[in-house]
Amino acid sequence: MSKVHVKTGDTVVLLTGRYEDKYTGKGDRKTGKIVEVSPKEGKVIVEGINMITKHVKPVRMGEKGGIVRTEAPVYACKVQLVCPKCGKPTRVGHVFEDGKKLRVCKKCGKAFD
């Protein structure tokens, strides 16, 4: 089983892919919260990023089918954690305090947890 550097609920920025503003044409890095982490596959699902359309059939009587927009998984190596203190994308460092392993920002040194 492999480890992933992010947890559910973290705010991350997508490092790859092109997201352009339709008015200015400038690319912008998309940010979002992590909804689900799958360490076995090495993927994460980020809220509002990598949206796909699925054709869903009604399973039971009375349910509606149709086209549903949902998030698809993204490789965890393609996202970077955003520090809540300094607001910049950063790598994750680890520090031991009081017998606990804490994640810290490599830029400002503040703990995430």
N, CA, C and O atoms as CSV, one atom per row, in Angstrom:
chain,resi,resn,atom,element,x,y,z
A,1,MET,N,N,0.837,-1.176,0.000
A,1,MET,CA,C,0.000,0.000,0.000
A,1,MET,C,C,0.886,1.245,0.000
A,1,MET,O,O,1.820,1.350,0.795
A,2,SER,N,N,0.591,2.176,-0.887
A,2,SER,CA,C,1.417,3.378,-0.994
A,2,SER,C,C,0.777,4.538,-0.251
A,2,SER,O,O,-0.439,4.572,-0.061
A,3,LYS,N,N,1.603,5.488,0.167
A,3,LYS,CA,C,1.117,6.640,0.904
A,3,LYS,C,C,0.866,7.798,-0.047
A,3,LYS,O,O,1.488,7.897,-1.105
A,4,VAL,N,N,-0.047,8.664,0.340
A,4,VAL,CA,C,-0.367,9.854,-0.428
A,4,VAL,C,C,-0.090,11.057,0.466
A,4,VAL,O,O,-0.344,11.002,1.669
A,5,HIS,N,N,0.428,12.145,-0.107
A,5,HIS,CA,C,0.851,13.306,0.676
A,5,HIS,C,C,-0.290,14.232,1.076
A,5,HIS,O,O,-0.053,15.227,1.760
A,6,VAL,N,N,-1.524,13.934,0.669
A,6,VAL,CA,C,-2.672,14.778,1.001
A,6,VAL,C,C,-3.735,13.956,1.714
A,6,VAL,O,O,-3.756,12.728,1.624
A,7,LYS,N,N,-4.623,14.657,2.429
A,7,LYS,CA,C,-5.709,14.005,3.157
A,7,LYS,C,C,-7.045,14.554,2.680
A,7,LYS,O,O,-7.097,15.573,1.992
A,8,THR,N,N,-8.112,13.879,3.047
A,8,THR,CA,C,-9.453,14.347,2.731
A,8,THR,C,C,-9.709,15.667,3.457
A,8,THR,O,O,-9.431,15.789,4.650
A,9,GLY,N,N,-10.235,16.647,2.737
A,9,GLY,CA,C,-10.518,17.951,3.321
A,9,GLY,C,C,-9.439,18.994,3.080
A,9,GLY,O,O,-9.659,20.172,3.359
A,10,ASP,N,N,-8.271,18.592,2.567
A,10,ASP,CA,C,-7.199,19.541,2.260
A,10,ASP,C,C,-7.555,20.374,1.033
A,10,ASP,O,O,-8.255,19.899,0.138
A,11,THR,N,N,-7.079,21.600,0.991
A,11,THR,CA,C,-7.221,22.437,-0.189
A,11,THR,C,C,-5.971,22.255,-1.038
A,11,THR,O,O,-4.849,22.412,-0.555
A,12,VAL,N,N,-6.178,21.922,-2.313
A,12,VAL,CA,C,-5.057,21.651,-3.206
A,12,VAL,C,C,-5.186,22.477,-4.478
A,12,VAL,O,O,-6.256,22.994,-4.799
A,13,VAL,N,N,-4.070,22.590,-5.193
A,13,VAL,CA,C,-4.037,23.255,-6.492
A,13,VAL,C,C,-3.615,22.219,-7.521
A,13,VAL,O,O,-2.740,21.395,-7.257
A,14,LEU,N,N,-4.238,22.260,-8.692
A,14,LEU,CA,C,-3.919,21.330,-9.770
A,14,LEU,C,C,-2.718,21.869,-10.531
A,14,LEU,O,O,-2.734,23.011,-10.990
A,15,LEU,N,N,-1.667,21.049,-10.669
A,15,LEU,CA,C,-0.431,21.490,-11.295
A,15,LEU,C,C,-0.440,21.325,-12.806
A,15,LEU,O,O,0.201,22.102,-13.513
A,16,THR,N,N,-1.146,20.339,-13.308
A,16,THR,CA,C,-1.148,20.078,-14.747
A,16,THR,C,C,-2.524,20.318,-15.331
A,16,THR,O,O,-3.510,20.437,-14.603
A,17,GLY,N,N,-2.582,20.388,-16.637
A,17,GLY,CA,C,-3.849,20.622,-17.315
A,17,GLY,C,C,-4.020,22.098,-17.594
A,17,GLY,O,O,-3.443,22.938,-16.903
A,18,ARG,N,N,-4.812,22.417,-18.605
A,18,ARG,CA,C,-4.992,23.809,-19.001
A,18,ARG,C,C,-6.420,24.241,-18.727
A,18,ARG,O,O,-7.361,23.696,-19.302
A,19,TYR,N,N,-6.579,25.201,-17.865
A,19,TYR,CA,C,-7.880,25.768,-17.568
A,19,TYR,C,C,-7.808,27.238,-17.926
A,19,TYR,O,O,-7.187,28.028,-17.215
A,20,GLU,N,N,-8.442,27.605,-19.026
A,20,GLU,CA,C,-8.385,28.983,-19.476
A,20,GLU,C,C,-9.679,29.705,-19.175
A,20,GLU,O,O,-10.762,29.121,-19.214
A,21,ASP,N,N,-9.550,30.982,-18.876
A,21,ASP,CA,C,-10.713,31.837,-18.723
A,21,ASP,C,C,-11.254,32.103,-20.120
A,21,ASP,O,O,-10.496,32.487,-21.011
A,22,LYS,N,N,-12.552,31.906,-20.324
A,22,LYS,CA,C,-13.095,32.018,-21.675
A,22,LYS,C,C,-13.129,33.455,-22.181
A,22,LYS,O,O,-13.299,33.672,-23.381
A,23,TYR,N,N,-12.973,34.433,-21.310
A,23,TYR,CA,C,-12.977,35.829,-21.737
A,23,TYR,C,C,-11.571,36.356,-21.996
A,23,TYR,O,O,-11.336,37.013,-23.010
A,24,THR,N,N,-10.635,36.076,-21.093
A,24,THR,CA,C,-9.286,36.618,-21.253
A,24,THR,C,C,-8.359,35.662,-21.987
A,24,THR,O,O,-7.374,36.100,-22.582
A,25,GLY,N,N,-8.653,34.355,-21.957
A,25,GLY,CA,C,-7.785,33.380,-22.600
A,25,GLY,C,C,-6.580,33.007,-21.767
A,25,GLY,O,O,-5.762,32.192,-22.192
A,26,LYS,N,N,-6.456,33.598,-20.573
A,26,LYS,CA,C,-5.312,33.310,-19.710
A,26,LYS,C,C,-5.572,32.039,-18.913
A,26,LYS,O,O,-6.694,31.781,-18.476
A,27,GLY,N,N,-4.526,31.258,-18.733
A,27,GLY,CA,C,-4.646,30.052,-17.929
A,27,GLY,C,C,-4.605,30.385,-16.456
A,27,GLY,O,O,-3.954,31.351,-16.059
A,28,ASP,N,N,-5.289,29.602,-15.635
A,28,ASP,CA,C,-5.314,29.842,-14.204
A,28,ASP,C,C,-5.288,28.490,-13.509
A,28,ASP,O,O,-5.938,27.543,-13.951
A,29,ARG,N,N,-4.546,28.408,-12.438
A,29,ARG,CA,C,-4.502,27.149,-11.692
A,29,ARG,C,C,-5.776,26.989,-10.885
A,29,ARG,O,O,-6.178,27.890,-10.149
A,30,LYS,N,N,-6.406,25.834,-11.030
A,30,LYS,CA,C,-7.647,25.555,-10.324
A,30,LYS,C,C,-7.344,25.024,-8.937
A,30,LYS,O,O,-6.428,24.223,-8.754
A,31,THR,N,N,-8.121,25.477,-7.960
A,31,THR,CA,C,-7.994,24.972,-6.601
A,31,THR,C,C,-9.305,24.345,-6.188
A,31,THR,O,O,-10.358,24.679,-6.729
A,32,GLY,N,N,-9.245,23.438,-5.230
A,32,GLY,CA,C,-10.445,22.794,-4.716
A,32,GLY,C,C,-10.129,21.946,-3.505
A,32,GLY,O,O,-8.966,21.714,-3.173
A,33,LYS,N,N,-11.191,21.482,-2.843
A,33,LYS,CA,C,-11.028,20.621,-1.665
A,33,LYS,C,C,-11.046,19.163,-2.097
A,33,LYS,O,O,-11.725,18.789,-3.053
A,34,ILE,N,N,-10.290,18.351,-1.378
A,34,ILE,CA,C,-10.250,16.922,-1.671
A,34,ILE,C,C,-11.471,16.263,-1.044
A,34,ILE,O,O,-11.738,16.413,0.148
A,35,VAL,N,N,-12.209,15.525,-1.882
A,35,VAL,CA,C,-13.414,14.834,-1.442
A,35,VAL,C,C,-13.082,13.414,-1.003
A,35,VAL,O,O,-13.605,12.923,-0.003
A,36,GLU,N,N,-12.204,12.760,-1.767
A,36,GLU,CA,C,-11.896,11.352,-1.498
A,36,GLU,C,C,-10.454,11.066,-1.899
A,36,GLU,O,O,-9.962,11.612,-2.887
A,37,VAL,N,N,-9.773,10.207,-1.132
A,37,VAL,CA,C,-8.403,9.795,-1.421
A,37,VAL,C,C,-8.375,8.278,-1.594
A,37,VAL,O,O,-8.940,7.542,-0.784
A,38,SER,N,N,-7.710,7.816,-2.662
A,38,SER,CA,C,-7.555,6.395,-2.906
A,38,SER,C,C,-6.062,6.069,-2.970
A,38,SER,O,O,-5.464,6.137,-4.044
A,39,PRO,N,N,-5.449,5.712,-1.823
A,39,PRO,CA,C,-4.010,5.469,-1.809
A,39,PRO,C,C,-3.588,4.244,-2.613
A,39,PRO,O,O,-2.465,4.188,-3.112
A,40,LYS,N,N,-4.473,3.269,-2.742
A,40,LYS,CA,C,-4.136,2.057,-3.496
A,40,LYS,C,C,-3.902,2.388,-4.964
A,40,LYS,O,O,-2.985,1.851,-5.586
A,41,GLU,N,N,-4.733,3.279,-5.521
A,41,GLU,CA,C,-4.581,3.691,-6.918
A,41,GLU,C,C,-3.667,4.902,-7.060
A,41,GLU,O,O,-3.187,5.189,-8.157
A,42,GLY,N,N,-3.420,5.617,-5.959
A,42,GLY,CA,C,-2.614,6.829,-6.009
A,42,GLY,C,C,-3.373,7.997,-6.612
A,42,GLY,O,O,-2.779,8.869,-7.246
A,43,LYS,N,N,-4.700,8.015,-6.414
A,43,LYS,CA,C,-5.539,9.053,-7.000
A,43,LYS,C,C,-6.361,9.766,-5.939
A,43,LYS,O,O,-6.597,9.238,-4.852
A,44,VAL,N,N,-6.795,10.987,-6.279
A,44,VAL,CA,C,-7.663,11.772,-5.408
A,44,VAL,C,C,-8.804,12.343,-6.244
A,44,VAL,O,O,-8.668,12.532,-7.453
A,45,ILE,N,N,-9.931,12.617,-5.584
A,45,ILE,CA,C,-11.056,13.285,-6.230
A,45,ILE,C,C,-11.137,14.675,-5.622
A,45,ILE,O,O,-11.281,14.830,-4.409
A,46,VAL,N,N,-11.039,15.698,-6.492
A,46,VAL,CA,C,-11.036,17.090,-6.055
A,46,VAL,C,C,-12.349,17.738,-6.478
A,46,VAL,O,O,-12.809,17.566,-7.607
A,47,GLU,N,N,-12.942,18.486,-5.549
A,47,GLU,CA,C,-14.230,19.130,-5.766
A,47,GLU,C,C,-14.140,20.171,-6.888
A,47,GLU,O,O,-13.364,21.123,-6.803
A,48,GLY,N,N,-14.944,19.975,-7.937
A,48,GLY,CA,C,-15.023,20.935,-9.032
A,48,GLY,C,C,-13.934,20.829,-10.079
A,48,GLY,O,O,-13.879,21.659,-10.987
A,49,ILE,N,N,-13.064,19.830,-9.982
A,49,ILE,CA,C,-11.969,19.667,-10.947
A,49,ILE,C,C,-12.117,18.320,-11.649
A,49,ILE,O,O,-12.523,17.329,-11.043
A,50,ASN,N,N,-11.776,18.306,-12.950
A,50,ASN,CA,C,-11.848,17.115,-13.794
A,50,ASN,C,C,-13.284,16.601,-13.879
A,50,ASN,O,O,-13.551,15.422,-13.644
A,51,MET,N,N,-14.194,17.499,-14.217
A,51,MET,CA,C,-15.612,17.163,-14.320
A,51,MET,C,C,-15.876,16.353,-15.589
A,51,MET,O,O,-15.378,16.680,-16.666
A,52,ILE,N,N,-16.669,15.291,-15.442
A,52,ILE,CA,C,-17.066,14.458,-16.577
A,52,ILE,C,C,-18.587,14.326,-16.586
A,52,ILE,O,O,-19.248,14.614,-15.589
A,53,THR,N,N,-19.130,13.892,-17.712
A,53,THR,CA,C,-20.563,13.629,-17.790
A,53,THR,C,C,-20.771,12.124,-17.868
A,53,THR,O,O,-20.090,11.424,-18.618
A,54,LYS,N,N,-21.724,11.640,-17.078
A,54,LYS,CA,C,-22.065,10.214,-17.060
A,54,LYS,C,C,-23.521,10.056,-17.447
A,54,LYS,O,O,-24.371,10.851,-17.046
A,55,HIS,N,N,-23.801,9.034,-18.222
A,55,HIS,CA,C,-25.172,8.690,-18.558
A,55,HIS,C,C,-25.647,7.666,-17.533
A,55,HIS,O,O,-25.123,6.554,-17.466
A,56,VAL,N,N,-26.639,8.049,-16.739
A,56,VAL,CA,C,-27.098,7.215,-15.627
A,56,VAL,C,C,-28.483,6.675,-15.935
A,56,VAL,O,O,-29.384,7.416,-16.328
A,57,LYS,N,N,-28.636,5.367,-15.751
A,57,LYS,CA,C,-29.946,4.732,-15.914
A,57,LYS,C,C,-30.669,4.719,-14.581
A,57,LYS,O,O,-30.026,4.627,-13.536
A,58,PRO,N,N,-31.988,4.809,-14.592
A,58,PRO,CA,C,-32.721,4.686,-13.333
A,58,PRO,C,C,-32.618,3.250,-12.807
A,58,PRO,O,O,-32.848,2.295,-13.549
A,59,VAL,N,N,-32.273,3.106,-11.532
A,59,VAL,CA,C,-32.082,1.780,-10.934
A,59,VAL,C,C,-33.422,1.216,-10.453
A,59,VAL,O,O,-33.718,0.043,-10.678
A,60,ARG,N,N,-34.234,2.051,-9.792
A,60,ARG,CA,C,-35.512,1.593,-9.252
A,60,ARG,C,C,-36.658,2.337,-9.925
A,60,ARG,O,O,-36.455,3.326,-10.629
A,61,MET,N,N,-37.842,1.844,-9.695
A,61,MET,CA,C,-39.037,2.522,-10.220
A,61,MET,C,C,-39.159,3.893,-9.560
A,61,MET,O,O,-38.987,4.022,-8.348
A,62,GLY,N,N,-39.448,4.889,-10.341
A,62,GLY,CA,C,-39.636,6.226,-9.814
A,62,GLY,C,C,-38.380,7.078,-9.820
A,62,GLY,O,O,-38.473,8.298,-9.683
A,63,GLU,N,N,-37.197,6.470,-9.976
A,63,GLU,CA,C,-35.958,7.232,-10.047
A,63,GLU,C,C,-35.802,7.819,-11.433
A,63,GLU,O,O,-36.324,7.295,-12.417
A,64,LYS,N,N,-35.066,8.928,-11.487
A,64,LYS,CA,C,-34.817,9.564,-12.769
A,64,LYS,C,C,-33.424,9.200,-13.270
A,64,LYS,O,O,-32.468,9.119,-12.499
A,65,GLY,N,N,-33.335,8.987,-14.549
A,65,GLY,CA,C,-32.049,8.784,-15.194
A,65,GLY,C,C,-31.673,10.062,-15.914
A,65,GLY,O,O,-32.378,11.066,-15.820
A,66,GLY,N,N,-30.579,10.028,-16.624
A,66,GLY,CA,C,-30.186,11.199,-17.394
A,66,GLY,C,C,-28.694,11.396,-17.392
A,66,GLY,O,O,-27.933,10.489,-17.054
A,67,ILE,N,N,-28.278,12.589,-17.773
A,67,ILE,CA,C,-26.862,12.921,-17.837
A,67,ILE,C,C,-26.480,13.663,-16.554
A,67,ILE,O,O,-27.089,14.673,-16.202
A,68,VAL,N,N,-25.466,13.147,-15.867
A,68,VAL,CA,C,-25.034,13.685,-14.578
A,68,VAL,C,C,-23.583,14.139,-14.695
A,68,VAL,O,O,-22.749,13.422,-15.248
A,69,ARG,N,N,-23.281,15.328,-14.174
A,69,ARG,CA,C,-21.894,15.802,-14.129
A,69,ARG,C,C,-21.297,15.444,-12.764
A,69,ARG,O,O,-21.893,15.714,-11.722
A,70,THR,N,N,-20.110,14.833,-12.792
A,70,THR,CA,C,-19.451,14.413,-11.565
A,70,THR,C,C,-17.936,14.556,-11.702
A,70,THR,O,O,-17.419,14.720,-12.807
A,71,GLU,N,N,-17.232,14.491,-10.575
A,71,GLU,CA,C,-15.776,14.606,-10.582
A,71,GLU,C,C,-15.152,13.245,-10.863
A,71,GLU,O,O,-15.621,12.221,-10.367
A,72,ALA,N,N,-14.093,13.247,-11.660
A,72,ALA,CA,C,-13.333,12.039,-11.941
A,72,ALA,C,C,-12.023,12.105,-11.154
A,72,ALA,O,O,-11.560,13.197,-10.823
A,73,PRO,N,N,-11.422,10.951,-10.851
A,73,PRO,CA,C,-10.169,10.957,-10.090
A,73,PRO,C,C,-9.010,11.576,-10.870
A,73,PRO,O,O,-8.969,11.527,-12.099
A,74,VAL,N,N,-8.070,12.158,-10.124
A,74,VAL,CA,C,-6.848,12.744,-10.672
A,74,VAL,C,C,-5.691,12.099,-9.927
A,74,VAL,O,O,-5.820,11.784,-8.744
A,75,TYR,N,N,-4.558,11.897,-10.602
A,75,TYR,CA,C,-3.389,11.348,-9.913
A,75,TYR,C,C,-2.933,12.304,-8.816
A,75,TYR,O,O,-2.921,13.520,-9.009
A,76,ALA,N,N,-2.557,11.747,-7.661
A,76,ALA,CA,C,-2.178,12.551,-6.499
A,76,ALA,C,C,-0.890,13.329,-6.746
A,76,ALA,O,O,-0.667,14.365,-6.119
A,77,CYS,N,N,-0.039,12.846,-7.651
A,77,CYS,CA,C,1.211,13.555,-7.931
A,77,CYS,C,C,0.963,14.834,-8.727
A,77,CYS,O,O,1.866,15.660,-8.856
A,78,LYS,N,N,-0.241,15.010,-9.260
A,78,LYS,CA,C,-0.561,16.193,-10.065
A,78,LYS,C,C,-1.222,17.299,-9.259
A,78,LYS,O,O,-1.609,18.327,-9.815
A,79,VAL,N,N,-1.355,17.097,-7.948
A,79,VAL,CA,C,-1.911,18.142,-7.085
A,79,VAL,C,C,-0.881,18.520,-6.023
A,79,VAL,O,O,-0.049,17.706,-5.624
A,80,GLN,N,N,-0.956,19.777,-5.574
A,80,GLN,CA,C,-0.048,20.252,-4.534
A,80,GLN,C,C,-0.856,20.949,-3.454
A,80,GLN,O,O,-1.796,21.689,-3.746
A,81,LEU,N,N,-0.490,20.713,-2.231
A,81,LEU,CA,C,-1.200,21.245,-1.082
A,81,LEU,C,C,-1.028,22.760,-0.982
A,81,LEU,O,O,0.061,23.284,-1.215
A,82,VAL,N,N,-2.122,23.467,-0.630
A,82,VAL,CA,C,-2.076,24.910,-0.426
A,82,VAL,C,C,-2.037,25.157,1.078
A,82,VAL,O,O,-2.875,24.656,1.828
A,83,CYS,N,N,-1.041,25.946,1.506
A,83,CYS,CA,C,-0.880,26.242,2.930
A,83,CYS,C,C,-1.997,27.175,3.382
A,83,CYS,O,O,-2.209,28.212,2.753
A,84,PRO,N,N,-2.727,26.838,4.467
A,84,PRO,CA,C,-3.788,27.723,4.942
A,84,PRO,C,C,-3.261,29.016,5.564
A,84,PRO,O,O,-3.992,30.004,5.633
A,85,LYS,N,N,-2.010,29.026,6.015
A,85,LYS,CA,C,-1.443,30.216,6.649
A,85,LYS,C,C,-0.953,31.234,5.621
A,85,LYS,O,O,-1.356,32.396,5.652
A,86,CYS,N,N,-0.061,30.782,4.685
A,86,CYS,CA,C,0.508,31.721,3.712
A,86,CYS,C,C,-0.245,31.728,2.392
A,86,CYS,O,O,-0.056,32.641,1.589
A,87,GLY,N,N,-1.093,30.738,2.144
A,87,GLY,CA,C,-1.926,30.709,0.946
A,87,GLY,C,C,-1.195,30.335,-0.328
A,87,GLY,O,O,-1.720,30.549,-1.421
A,88,LYS,N,N,0.011,29.778,-0.215
A,88,LYS,CA,C,0.789,29.411,-1.396
A,88,LYS,C,C,0.842,27.893,-1.547
A,88,LYS,O,O,0.801,27.171,-0.551
A,89,PRO,N,N,0.935,27.399,-2.798
A,89,PRO,CA,C,1.148,25.966,-2.994
A,89,PRO,C,C,2.516,25.584,-2.457
A,89,PRO,O,O,3.500,26.282,-2.704
A,90,THR,N,N,2.582,24.492,-1.729
A,90,THR,CA,C,3.835,24.126,-1.068
A,90,THR,C,C,3.983,22.617,-0.977
A,90,THR,O,O,3.016,21.863,-1.082
A,91,ARG,N,N,5.218,22.207,-0.778
A,91,ARG,CA,C,5.479,20.801,-0.491
A,91,ARG,C,C,5.241,20.554,0.995
A,91,ARG,O,O,5.168,21.490,1.791
A,92,VAL,N,N,5.123,19.286,1.352
A,92,VAL,CA,C,4.797,18.928,2.727
A,92,VAL,C,C,6.044,18.396,3.423
A,92,VAL,O,O,6.718,17.502,2.912
A,93,GLY,N,N,6.345,18.960,4.602
A,93,GLY,CA,C,7.417,18.461,5.432
A,93,GLY,C,C,6.819,17.804,6.669
A,93,GLY,O,O,5.634,17.980,6.953
A,94,HIS,N,N,7.620,17.058,7.399
A,94,HIS,CA,C,7.136,16.366,8.591
A,94,HIS,C,C,8.011,16.698,9.790
A,94,HIS,O,O,9.237,16.728,9.689
A,95,VAL,N,N,7.359,16.949,10.936
A,95,VAL,CA,C,8.044,17.280,12.187
A,95,VAL,C,C,7.385,16.474,13.302
A,95,VAL,O,O,6.166,16.302,13.317
A,96,PHE,N,N,8.202,15.980,14.237
A,96,PHE,CA,C,7.681,15.261,15.387
A,96,PHE,C,C,7.594,16.207,16.574
A,96,PHE,O,O,8.604,16.778,16.987
A,97,GLU,N,N,6.380,16.382,17.135
A,97,GLU,CA,C,6.174,17.196,18.332
A,97,GLU,C,C,5.293,16.434,19.308
A,97,GLU,O,O,4.217,15.962,18.942
A,98,ASP,N,N,5.743,16.315,20.537
A,98,ASP,CA,C,5.004,15.624,21.598
A,98,ASP,C,C,4.626,14.207,21.191
A,98,ASP,O,O,3.537,13.743,21.529
A,99,GLY,N,N,5.494,13.517,20.480
A,99,GLY,CA,C,5.243,12.142,20.069
A,99,GLY,C,C,4.294,12.008,18.889
A,99,GLY,O,O,3.904,10.893,18.541
A,100,LYS,N,N,3.917,13.111,18.269
A,100,LYS,CA,C,3.016,13.073,17.112
A,100,LYS,C,C,3.745,13.586,15.883
A,100,LYS,O,O,4.576,14.489,15.973
A,101,LYS,N,N,3.427,13.003,14.734
A,101,LYS,CA,C,4.013,13.415,13.469
A,101,LYS,C,C,3.103,14.459,12.829
A,101,LYS,O,O,1.955,14.156,12.505
A,102,LEU,N,N,3.592,15.671,12.645
A,102,LEU,CA,C,2.810,16.760,12.078
A,102,LEU,C,C,3.280,17.090,10.665
A,102,LEU,O,O,4.465,16.972,10.351
A,103,ARG,N,N,2.351,17.501,9.825
A,103,ARG,CA,C,2.695,17.986,8.487
A,103,ARG,C,C,2.925,19.491,8.574
A,103,ARG,O,O,2.126,20.213,9.170
A,104,VAL,N,N,4.015,19.959,7.981
A,104,VAL,CA,C,4.340,21.383,8.021
A,104,VAL,C,C,4.569,21.915,6.607
A,104,VAL,O,O,4.922,21.172,5.691
A,105,CYS,N,N,4.357,23.223,6.460
A,105,CYS,CA,C,4.584,23.930,5.198
A,105,CYS,C,C,6.083,24.122,5.005
A,105,CYS,O,O,6.773,24.544,5.933
A,106,LYS,N,N,6.594,23.821,3.824
A,106,LYS,CA,C,8.020,23.987,3.548
A,106,LYS,C,C,8.399,25.449,3.340
A,106,LYS,O,O,9.574,25.804,3.432
A,107,LYS,N,N,7.396,26.316,3.054
A,107,LYS,CA,C,7.681,27.733,2.804
A,107,LYS,C,C,7.663,28.565,4.077
A,107,LYS,O,O,8.594,29.330,4.332
A,108,CYS,N,N,6.600,28.420,4.887
A,108,CYS,CA,C,6.499,29.256,6.091
A,108,CYS,C,C,6.794,28.487,7.379
A,108,CYS,O,O,7.044,29.106,8.413
A,109,GLY,N,N,6.772,27.164,7.339
A,109,GLY,CA,C,7.112,26.354,8.519
A,109,GLY,C,C,5.972,26.112,9.481
A,109,GLY,O,O,6.184,25.478,10.515
A,110,LYS,N,N,4.770,26.589,9.190
A,110,LYS,CA,C,3.609,26.391,10.075
A,110,LYS,C,C,3.011,25.005,9.869
A,110,LYS,O,O,3.079,24.451,8.772
A,111,ALA,N,N,2.425,24.446,10.928
A,111,ALA,CA,C,1.813,23.121,10.878
A,111,ALA,C,C,0.426,23.186,10.236
A,111,ALA,O,O,-0.321,24.141,10.451
A,112,PHE,N,N,0.094,22.172,9.455
A,112,PHE,CA,C,-1.225,22.085,8.814
A,112,PHE,C,C,-2.282,21.600,9.796
A,112,PHE,O,O,-3.395,22.123,9.832
A,113,ASP,N,N,-1.928,20.603,10.586
A,113,ASP,CA,C,-2.915,19.933,11.443
A,113,ASP,C,C,-2.974,20.566,12.822
A,113,ASP,O,O,-3.751,20.127,13.670
